[in-house]
Amino acid sequence: MNKLLAIQLQEIRESLKRHNNVRKLVCLDLGISQKTLYTKIKKYNLAPIHSRNRVFDMERMVSLFKEGYSFSELGKVFECNPDLARSRLLDVYTIKDYDNQLQVNKCIKSARKRKGTISTLTS
């Protein structure tokens, strides 16, 4: 990532925080179009994703998913329906990367079962 892009992303993060993720105000503040803002937010995962008045910490959700958490486990951690957790992850992942991660999760889960290390979740 070049310096200019890093500065732009930091400005967007700060503006999102200042305006409580009200993207229309962020666009006015930064002087960019809504399309540009939405593209950068999605491409660089800059803001939590809102869904039915819920805000999810997508970095945490993705990291837990990469650790092998299932959708039902993610649903428990984020207190939501497992299908909602799945759809939020599909907003972040491309289909190919998502399918690859599901295969990795199956391997992690079977390794845990063999070792007897499946533990209860804490949020």
N, CA, C and O atoms as a DFTB+ gen file, in Angstrom:
492 C
 N C O
     1  1       0.856      -1.170       0.000
     2  2       0.000       0.000       0.000
     3  2       0.904       1.235       0.000
     4  3       1.829       1.338       0.805
     5  1       0.626       2.161      -0.906
     6  2       1.458       3.359      -0.967
     7  2       1.025       4.380       0.087
     8  3      -0.038       4.253       0.696
     9  1       1.863       5.385       0.288
    10  2       1.615       6.372       1.345
    11  2       0.334       7.167       1.112
    12  3      -0.418       7.432       2.050
    13  1       0.090       7.544      -0.136
    14  2      -1.098       8.333      -0.444
    15  2      -2.368       7.559      -0.108
    16  3      -3.298       8.110       0.480
    17  1      -2.406       6.288      -0.480
    18  2      -3.564       5.454      -0.181
    19  2      -3.730       5.296       1.335
    20  3      -4.846       5.364       1.851
    21  1      -2.627       5.086       2.036
    22  2      -2.689       4.946       3.495
    23  2      -3.257       6.201       4.141
    24  3      -4.050       6.111       5.079
    25  1      -2.859       7.369       3.648
    26  2      -3.371       8.639       4.183
    27  2      -4.859       8.770       3.880
    28  3      -5.634       9.181       4.744
    29  1      -5.267       8.420       2.654
    30  2      -6.684       8.487       2.281
    31  2      -7.528       7.581       3.173
    32  3      -8.586       7.988       3.653
    33  1      -7.062       6.361       3.391
    34  2      -7.821       5.415       4.211
    35  2      -7.913       5.897       5.655
    36  3      -8.951       5.733       6.297
    37  1      -6.835       6.491       6.173
    38  2      -6.873       7.021       7.532
    39  2      -7.878       8.164       7.638
    40  3      -8.609       8.261       8.623
    41  1      -7.915       9.031       6.624
    42  2      -8.879      10.134       6.602
    43  2     -10.317       9.597       6.582
    44  3     -11.192      10.120       7.273
    45  1     -10.545       8.565       5.796
    46  2     -11.885       7.971       5.727
    47  2     -12.259       7.374       7.075
    48  3     -13.376       7.577       7.552
    49  1     -11.331       6.633       7.702
    50  2     -11.606       6.044       9.025
    51  2     -11.956       7.117      10.050
    52  3     -12.923       6.982      10.800
    53  1     -11.158       8.185      10.073
    54  2     -11.397       9.268      11.033
    55  2     -12.738       9.939      10.780
    56  3     -13.473      10.239      11.720
    57  1     -13.058      10.175       9.508
    58  2     -14.331      10.810       9.170
    59  2     -15.515       9.903       9.515
    60  3     -16.543      10.379       9.997
    61  1     -15.372       8.598       9.270
    62  2     -16.432       7.655       9.647
    63  2     -16.665       7.694      11.156
    64  3     -17.806       7.670      11.618
    65  1     -15.591       7.754      11.905
    66  2     -15.701       7.812      13.365
    67  2     -16.350       9.124      13.802
    68  3     -17.244       9.136      14.648
    69  1     -15.884      10.233      13.211
    70  2     -16.428      11.554      13.546
    71  2     -17.924      11.647      13.277
    72  3     -18.661      12.282      14.031
    73  1     -18.364      11.012      12.204
    74  2     -19.772      11.125      11.777
    75  2     -20.585       9.872      12.108
    76  3     -21.653       9.659      11.532
    77  1     -20.088       9.035      13.038
    78  2     -20.798       7.826      13.486
    79  2     -21.256       6.949      12.332
    80  3     -22.376       6.439      12.340
    81  1     -20.390       6.773      11.343
    82  2     -20.651       5.922      10.180
    83  2     -21.810       6.384       9.312
    84  3     -22.357       5.595       8.542
    85  1     -22.193       7.654       9.424
    86  2     -23.214       8.195       8.520
    87  2     -22.475       8.574       7.239
    88  3     -21.824       9.616       7.157
    89  1     -22.591       7.717       6.265
    90  2     -21.753       7.801       5.079
    91  2     -22.032       9.034       4.223
    92  3     -21.129       9.552       3.567
    93  1     -23.256       9.495       4.226
    94  2     -23.571      10.699       3.460
    95  2     -22.798      11.900       4.015
    96  3     -22.291      12.722       3.251
    97  1     -22.709      11.997       5.347
    98  2     -21.951      13.082       5.966
    99  2     -20.452      12.934       5.696
   100  3     -19.744      13.925       5.518
   101  1     -19.985      11.700       5.667
   102  2     -18.566      11.441       5.376
   103  2     -18.242      11.920       3.963
   104  3     -17.203      12.541       3.739
   105  1     -19.126      11.633       3.016
   106  2     -18.910      12.069       1.632
   107  2     -18.847      13.588       1.538
   108  3     -17.990      14.142       0.849
   109  1     -19.760      14.256       2.235
   110  2     -19.746      15.718       2.229
   111  2     -18.478      16.256       2.878
   112  3     -17.877      17.212       2.387
   113  1     -18.078      15.639       3.979
   114  2     -16.880      16.066       4.704
   115  2     -15.626      15.909       3.854
   116  3     -14.774      16.798       3.838
   117  1     -15.506      14.795       3.152
   118  2     -14.299      14.507       2.378
   119  2     -14.358      14.997       0.937
   120  3     -13.341      15.038       0.244
   121  1     -15.554      15.369       0.492
   122  2     -15.691      15.852      -0.882
   123  2     -15.537      14.760      -1.920
   124  3     -14.993      14.991      -3.000
   125  1     -16.023      13.557      -1.590
   126  2     -15.965      12.449      -2.546
   127  2     -17.379      11.943      -2.791
   128  3     -18.294      12.212      -2.014
   129  1     -17.541      11.208      -3.879
   130  2     -18.868      10.676      -4.193
   131  2     -19.190       9.490      -3.290
   132  3     -18.291       8.868      -2.723
   133  1     -20.473       9.184      -3.162
   134  2     -20.885       8.034      -2.354
   135  2     -20.359       6.736      -2.972
   136  3     -19.972       5.819      -2.247
   137  1     -20.342       6.654      -4.280
   138  2     -19.852       5.447      -4.945
   139  2     -18.375       5.200      -4.590
   140  3     -17.978       4.071      -4.301
   141  1     -17.571       6.275      -4.617
   142  2     -16.154       6.146      -4.264
   143  2     -15.999       5.695      -2.820
   144  3     -15.187       4.819      -2.521
   145  1     -16.776       6.292      -1.927
   146  2     -16.695       5.925      -0.508
   147  2     -17.084       4.464      -0.304
   148  3     -16.368       3.720       0.367
   149  1     -18.212       4.048      -0.876
   150  2     -18.663       2.658      -0.718
   151  2     -17.628       1.670      -1.275
   152  3     -17.379       0.618      -0.686
   153  1     -17.034       2.024      -2.409
   154  2     -16.029       1.156      -3.008
   155  2     -14.825       0.994      -2.090
   156  3     -14.338      -0.121      -1.899
   157  1     -14.340       2.094      -1.520
   158  2     -13.169       2.022      -0.633
   159  2     -13.499       1.302       0.663
   160  3     -12.676       0.543       1.175
   161  1     -14.692       1.527       1.201
   162  2     -15.094       0.851       2.444
   163  2     -15.123      -0.656       2.214
   164  3     -14.603      -1.423       3.025
   165  1     -15.720      -1.068       1.128
   166  2     -15.831      -2.503       0.846
   167  2     -14.459      -3.111       0.508
   168  3     -14.103      -4.173       1.017
   169  1     -13.704      -2.432      -0.346
   170  2     -12.421      -2.969      -0.796
   171  2     -11.418      -3.088       0.357
   172  3     -10.666      -4.059       0.425
   173  1     -11.407      -2.101       1.262
   174  2     -10.420      -2.085       2.332
   175  2     -11.016      -2.406       3.706
   176  3     -10.338      -2.282       4.727
   177  1     -12.297      -2.822       3.725
   178  2     -12.964      -3.236       4.971
   179  2     -12.786      -2.180       6.067
   180  3     -12.275      -2.471       7.148
   181  1     -13.216      -0.953       5.769
   182  2     -12.962       0.177       6.664
   183  2     -13.991       0.362       7.759
   184  3     -13.669       0.908       8.814
   185  1     -15.215      -0.077       7.541
   186  2     -16.250       0.206       8.528
   187  2     -17.011      -1.057       8.858
   188  3     -17.094      -1.979       8.047
   189  1     -17.573      -1.091      10.071
   190  2     -18.419      -2.239      10.381
   191  2     -19.611      -2.268       9.441
   192  3     -20.068      -1.225       8.972
   193  1     -20.106      -3.453       9.171
   194  2     -21.254      -3.600       8.281
   195  2     -22.533      -3.548       9.111
   196  3     -22.665      -4.255      10.109
   197  1     -23.468      -2.706       8.689
   198  2     -24.742      -2.583       9.377
   199  2     -25.722      -3.582       8.793
   200  3     -25.788      -3.749       7.575
   201  1     -26.473      -4.239       9.636
   202  2     -27.481      -5.164       9.165
   203  2     -28.618      -5.195      10.161
   204  3     -28.429      -5.561      11.320
   205  1     -29.792      -4.814       9.713
   206  2     -30.968      -4.790      10.576
   207  2     -30.666      -4.078      11.895
   208  3     -30.922      -4.597      12.981
   209  1     -30.112      -2.875      11.759
   210  2     -29.767      -2.043      12.906
   211  2     -28.720      -2.668      13.816
   212  3     -28.608      -2.272      14.976
   213  1     -27.950      -3.635      13.324
   214  2     -26.867      -4.244      14.091
   215  2     -25.554      -3.890      13.431
   216  3     -25.463      -3.828      12.205
   217  1     -24.552      -3.661      14.229
   218  2     -23.226      -3.388      13.708
   219  2     -22.326      -4.551      14.110
   220  3     -22.266      -4.923      15.283
   221  1     -21.629      -5.121      13.137
   222  2     -20.746      -6.250      13.400
   223  2     -19.297      -5.811      13.226
   224  3     -18.970      -5.083      12.289
   225  1     -18.443      -6.252      14.120
   226  2     -17.010      -6.033      13.997
   227  2     -16.503      -7.072      12.999
   228  3     -16.213      -8.211      13.365
   229  1     -16.399      -6.664      11.735
   230  2     -16.086      -7.616      10.686
   231  2     -14.663      -8.162      10.799
   232  3     -14.418      -9.314      10.443
   233  1     -13.724      -7.354      11.288
   234  2     -12.363      -7.874      11.453
   235  2     -12.364      -9.044      12.430
   236  3     -11.706     -10.059      12.200
   237  1     -13.108      -8.892      13.522
   238  2     -13.183      -9.962      14.515
   239  2     -13.895     -11.178      13.931
   240  3     -13.460     -12.311      14.134
   241  1     -14.996     -10.941      13.203
   242  2     -15.751     -12.051      12.629
   243  2     -14.886     -12.829      11.640
   244  3     -14.886     -14.060      11.652
   245  1     -14.154     -12.122      10.790
   246  2     -13.290     -12.784       9.811
   247  2     -12.189     -13.558      10.517
   248  3     -11.879     -14.684      10.130
   249  1     -11.590     -12.963      11.557
   250  2     -10.498     -13.675      12.241
   251  2     -11.019     -14.931      12.943
   252  3     -10.340     -15.958      12.942
   253  1     -12.204     -14.869      13.539
   254  2     -12.782     -16.058      14.171
   255  2     -13.111     -17.116      13.125
   256  3     -12.907     -18.309      13.351
   257  1     -13.620     -16.673      11.982
   258  2     -13.935     -17.594      10.881
   259  2     -12.662     -18.289      10.417
   260  3     -12.673     -19.490      10.145
   261  1     -11.557     -17.536      10.326
   262  2     -10.280     -18.115       9.906
   263  2      -9.732     -19.078      10.958
   264  3      -8.956     -19.976      10.633
   265  1     -10.134     -18.894      12.221
   266  2      -9.710     -19.810      13.284
   267  2     -10.514     -21.103      13.269
   268  3     -10.208     -22.039      14.008
   269  1     -11.549     -21.154      12.424
   270  2     -12.312     -22.387      12.288
   271  2     -13.689     -22.366      12.929
   272  3     -14.336     -23.409      13.027
   273  1     -14.154     -21.195      13.368
   274  2     -15.486     -21.119      13.959
   275  2     -16.545     -21.402      12.899
   276  3     -16.440     -20.933      11.766
   277  1     -17.558     -22.166      13.270
   278  2     -18.670     -22.451      12.358
   279  2     -19.643     -21.269      12.387
   280  3     -19.508     -20.357      13.203
   281  1     -20.626     -21.305      11.479
   282  2     -21.621     -20.229      11.453
   283  2     -22.446     -20.206      12.740
   284  3     -22.781     -19.134      13.245
   285  1     -22.773     -21.386      13.269
   286  2     -23.552     -21.400      14.512
   287  2     -22.724     -20.845      15.669
   288  3     -23.256     -20.159      16.541
   289  1     -21.417     -21.142      15.679
   290  2     -20.544     -20.589      16.723
   291  2     -20.424     -19.070      16.573
   292  3     -20.454     -18.343      17.566
   293  1     -20.287     -18.591      15.328
   294  2     -20.237     -17.147      15.099
   295  2     -21.549     -16.487      15.517
   296  3     -21.555     -15.387      16.069
   297  1     -22.664     -17.179      15.245
   298  2     -23.962     -16.657      15.663
   299  2     -24.038     -16.478      17.172
   300  3     -24.606     -15.501      17.659
   301  1     -23.461     -17.431      17.916
   302  2     -23.453     -17.315      19.376
   303  2     -22.578     -16.158      19.837
   304  3     -22.964     -15.396      20.723
   305  1     -21.408     -16.028      19.238
   306  2     -20.484     -14.964      19.634
   307  2     -21.091     -13.587      19.353
   308  3     -21.005     -12.685      20.186
   309  1     -21.707     -13.430      18.172
   310  2     -22.233     -12.131      17.768
   311  2     -23.731     -11.982      18.059
   312  3     -24.352     -10.991      17.674
   313  1     -24.293     -12.970      18.736
   314  2     -25.709     -12.957      19.123
   315  2     -26.608     -12.654      17.926
   316  3     -27.416     -11.726      17.940
   317  1     -26.432     -13.480      16.885
   318  2     -27.255     -13.317      15.691
   319  2     -27.533     -14.693      15.101
   320  3     -26.967     -15.697      15.533
   321  1     -28.405     -14.718      14.119
   322  2     -28.731     -15.931      13.392
   323  2     -27.503     -16.392      12.605
   324  3     -26.823     -15.561      12.003
   325  1     -27.199     -17.696      12.592
   326  2     -26.042     -18.182      11.818
   327  2     -26.086     -17.794      10.338
   328  3     -25.042     -17.561       9.729
   329  1     -27.286     -17.721       9.756
   330  2     -27.400     -17.317       8.347
   331  2     -26.973     -15.862       8.149
   332  3     -26.419     -15.506       7.109
   333  1     -27.236     -15.025       9.156
   334  2     -26.826     -13.625       9.075
   335  2     -25.298     -13.523       9.134
   336  3     -24.698     -12.730       8.408
   337  1     -24.676     -14.325       9.997
   338  2     -23.206     -14.349      10.067
   339  2     -22.630     -14.787       8.720
   340  3     -21.651     -14.213       8.242
   341  1     -23.234     -15.797       8.120
   342  2     -22.778     -16.299       6.820
   343  2     -22.893     -15.214       5.752
   344  3     -21.971     -15.023       4.959
   345  1     -24.021     -14.503       5.727
   346  2     -24.205     -13.484       4.693
   347  2     -23.252     -12.311       4.893
   348  3     -22.795     -11.721       3.914
   349  1     -22.941     -11.960       6.149
   350  2     -21.981     -10.876       6.403
   351  2     -20.590     -11.279       5.914
   352  3     -19.861     -10.451       5.366
   353  1     -20.218     -12.552       6.110
   354  2     -18.910     -13.017       5.634
   355  2     -18.849     -13.016       4.112
   356  3     -17.799     -12.741       3.533
   357  1     -19.966     -13.320       3.466
   358  2     -19.992     -13.295       1.997
   359  2     -19.849     -11.874       1.465
   360  3     -19.441     -11.681       0.319
   361  1     -20.185     -10.864       2.296
   362  2     -19.962      -9.477       1.889
   363  2     -18.472      -9.150       1.838
   364  3     -18.048      -8.273       1.085
   365  1     -17.684      -9.855       2.638
   366  2     -16.255      -9.579       2.749
   367  2     -15.437     -10.451       1.797
   368  3     -14.500      -9.977       1.154
   369  1     -15.800     -11.718       1.717
   370  2     -15.038     -12.679       0.918
   371  2     -15.544     -12.744      -0.515
   372  3     -16.719     -12.491      -0.783
   373  1     -14.637     -13.089      -1.439
   374  2     -15.086     -13.516      -2.760
   375  2     -15.542     -14.966      -2.598
   376  3     -15.149     -15.626      -1.636
   377  1     -16.337     -15.459      -3.491
   378  2     -16.873     -16.821      -3.381
   379  2     -15.737     -17.848      -3.327
   380  3     -15.785     -18.781      -2.525
   381  1     -14.716     -17.680      -4.175
   382  2     -13.615     -18.642      -4.203
   383  2     -12.878     -18.661      -2.860
   384  3     -12.625     -19.732      -2.308
   385  1     -12.535     -17.483      -2.334
   386  2     -11.830     -17.406      -1.043
   387  2     -12.700     -17.964       0.083
   388  3     -12.206     -18.630       0.993
   389  1     -13.992     -17.683       0.005
   390  2     -14.942     -18.161       1.016
   391  2     -14.989     -19.690       1.009
   392  3     -14.927     -20.316       2.067
   393  1     -15.098     -20.291      -0.174
   394  2     -15.127     -21.754      -0.281
   395  2     -13.823     -22.372       0.218
   396  3     -13.840     -23.400       0.895
   397  1     -12.697     -21.746      -0.116
   398  2     -11.400     -22.241       0.373
   399  2     -11.342     -22.193       1.897
   400  3     -10.859     -23.129       2.534
   401  1     -11.841     -21.091       2.485
   402  2     -11.810     -20.966       3.943
   403  2     -12.721     -22.002       4.594
   404  3     -12.398     -22.512       5.667
   405  1     -13.852     -22.324       3.970
   406  2     -14.730     -23.370       4.515
   407  2     -13.999     -24.709       4.573
   408  3     -14.150     -25.458       5.538
   409  1     -13.215     -25.012       3.551
   410  2     -12.441     -26.258       3.543
   411  2     -11.403     -26.255       4.670
   412  3     -11.207     -27.269       5.341
   413  1     -10.747     -25.121       4.872
   414  2      -9.767     -24.996       5.958
   415  2     -10.462     -25.196       7.304
   416  3      -9.934     -25.875       8.185
   417  1     -11.653     -24.600       7.461
   418  2     -12.396     -24.724       8.714
   419  2     -12.761     -26.178       9.011
   420  3     -12.726     -26.600      10.166
   421  1     -13.111     -26.946       7.976
   422  2     -13.434     -28.363       8.179
   423  2     -12.215     -29.105       8.713
   424  3     -12.333     -29.942       9.608
   425  1     -11.050     -28.796       8.165
   426  2      -9.808     -29.446       8.633
   427  2      -9.511     -29.063      10.075
   428  3      -9.127     -29.912      10.880
   429  1      -9.686     -27.792      10.402
   430  2      -9.435     -27.324      11.775
   431  2     -10.374     -28.031      12.739
   432  3      -9.956     -28.499      13.798
   433  1     -11.653     -28.104      12.362
   434  2     -12.648     -28.728      13.242
   435  2     -12.342     -30.211      13.465
   436  3     -12.452     -30.697      14.591
   437  1     -11.958     -30.940      12.403
   438  2     -11.657     -32.357      12.601
   439  2     -10.387     -32.537      13.434
   440  3     -10.285     -33.491      14.205
   441  1      -9.427     -31.636      13.287
   442  2      -8.215     -31.716      14.109
   443  2      -8.554     -31.473      15.577
   444  3      -8.012     -32.132      16.464
   445  1      -9.456     -30.524      15.827
   446  2      -9.881     -30.258      17.210
   447  2     -10.571     -31.480      17.807
   448  3     -10.328     -31.845      18.958
   449  1     -11.440     -32.109      17.004
   450  2     -12.157     -33.289      17.508
   451  2     -11.194     -34.408      17.846
   452  3     -11.344     -35.085      18.863
   453  1     -10.192     -34.600      16.980
   454  2      -9.207     -35.664      17.234
   455  2      -8.424     -35.396      18.522
   456  3      -8.113     -36.320      19.274
   457  1      -8.114     -34.135      18.763
   458  2      -7.340     -33.783      19.962
   459  2      -8.248     -33.589      21.184
   460  3      -7.766     -33.536      22.315
   461  1      -9.556     -33.484      20.950
   462  2     -10.495     -33.244      22.047
   463  2     -10.373     -31.842      22.615
   464  3     -10.517     -31.631      23.820
   465  1     -10.097     -30.858      21.710
   466  2      -9.869     -29.498      22.184
   467  2     -11.009     -28.541      21.843
   468  3     -10.830     -27.326      21.914
   469  1     -12.172     -29.063      21.475
   470  2     -13.281     -28.158      21.203
   471  2     -13.760     -27.601      22.545
   472  3     -14.140     -28.347      23.447
   473  1     -13.730     -26.298      22.649
   474  2     -14.092     -25.667      23.927
   475  2     -15.309     -24.774      23.753
   476  3     -15.767     -24.538      22.635
   477  1     -15.820     -24.286      24.858
   478  2     -16.966     -23.389      24.807
   479  2     -16.505     -22.021      24.361
   480  3     -15.348     -21.647      24.554
   481  1     -17.420     -21.274      23.761
   482  2     -17.100     -19.960      23.218
   483  2     -17.313     -18.891      24.267
   484  3     -18.200     -18.991      25.114
   485  1     -16.483     -17.871      24.194
   486  2     -16.682     -16.691      25.025
   487  2     -16.666     -15.498      24.093
   488  3     -15.930     -15.470      23.106
   489  1     -17.481     -14.520      24.414
   490  2     -17.526     -13.337      23.540
   491  2     -16.746     -12.198      24.113
   492  3     -16.679     -11.129      23.507
